Amino acid sequence: MIFTVFLVSPDDARIEHIEEAPELLEYDGRPFSLRGGPRRPQPTDHEWDPVAVYAPDELTEEEFLELYEIHRKRVPELNLKY
């Protein structure tokens, strides 16, 4: 399984487990594009599933990076070493 982070908005990040990480998928009625991963984090005190990050498809790269930075404080998997 792939630990998947959906960066929905500045106030909303959702976590799901999915079996595959396509480049584009529909989530909650909106198109989301794969922006990172799936990549397996380096081991820490336990083994991690691969992590993939999705954001709304309409976001520019700059808007995605801003959203990513906002959620790094709240989603520990965004801060793991890969």
N, C-alpha and C positions, 0 to 999 in steps of 0.2 A: 504494500500500500504506500501511497505517497501522501505525506502530510502537506496539505494545501492551504495557503493563506490567500484569501480573497480580500484585497484592499478595496472596499466598497466606497468609502468616503472618508473624510478626515475624522469622523466620529464612529466609524464602523469598519471593523475588520472581522471576517468570519473564518473559522477554521473548519476544514472538512478533510476526510480521507477519501481519496479517489484511486482508482486502479491505474489509469493512464493520464498523461498530461498533454493533451493536444495543444497545438498553437492557439486555437480559438475555441471557446465553448460558451454556451449560454448558461448563465447563473442568475437565478432570481429574476428571469425575464429579460436580462440584459446581456449583450455580448462582452465577454472578458477575454483578454489576450494574455498569453503566457509571457511574463516579463523576466522571470528568472527560474532556473532549474529545469527539471528536478535534479538536485545535487544532494549527495549524502554528506552530512556534517561530520567533522572529525569526531572520533569517540571522546566522550567525557566520562562521567561516572556511569553511563549506560550507552547502549547502542541506539542511534537515532534512525528513523525512517528518512528516506529522501524528502527534501523540502522543495516545493514549487510555489512560486508567487504569481498571482494573477491580479490584474487591475482592469478597470473598464477600458474597452478597446478605444474609445474616443479620446482618451488622455494622451497628451504629448509626452515625450520622454521626460521633459522637465517637470511636468505636472505629476508624473508617476514618481519621480525621485523625491519630490516634496512630500507626497503621500507616504512613501516608504519611510522617510525620516520621521514623520509624525508617529507611525506605528512601531518603529523600532523600540520605543520606550515601553510599549504595551505587549508586544509579541516576542517572547524570548527567542523563538526560532529564527527571527530575523537578525539576531546578534551572534549566532553560532559561527564558528570558524569552519571553512570548507576547504 
